[in-house]
Amino acid sequence: MLVKFNTNGKPNNQTKTVTIKANTESGTESIRIKGFVTPKAKPAAPNA
């Protein structure tokens, strides 16, 4: 299984849930993915 998350515009702590349909007793299973997205560095102000 491959799960991708687009981090554009989503800095700092992130929590995502992936629901999986499977042949288990309940029929669905969920996994939670937690991570930290490092914000992009802001460009330096031009010298005036």
N, C-alpha and C positions, 0 to 999 in steps of 0.2 A: 504494500500500500504506500502511496506517495501522497502527501498532503502539502500544498503550497499556500503561502499567505502573502498577500501583497502588502508590504509595509509602507508604501508611499503615503505620506501625510499621517502616519499613525505612530508617533514616537512614544517612548517610555514603556511602562508595563502593559502587556497584552495577554488576554486569556481568550482562547477560542475552543469551541466544542465541536467535535466531529462525531456524527451519528452513523453507525454502521448497521446495515440490515444483514442479519446472519441467521443461520439455522440453530439458534440458541433457544432456550426455553421462552424468553421474553420476545424474541424475534428481532430486537434491536439492542445494540450496545453503544455506549458513548464513551469517548475518551476526551479528556480536557488537556489542552496544550497551553502551558504558560511560558512566557518569554519576556525578554526586555529588548526593545528596539532602541538602539543608540541614535539620538537625534543627529541630523546632519549638522556639521559646523556651519555657522553663519559666515558669509563672506565679510572680510574686513571692510570698514568704511573707507571710501577713497579719501586721500589727503586733499584738503582744500586750501 
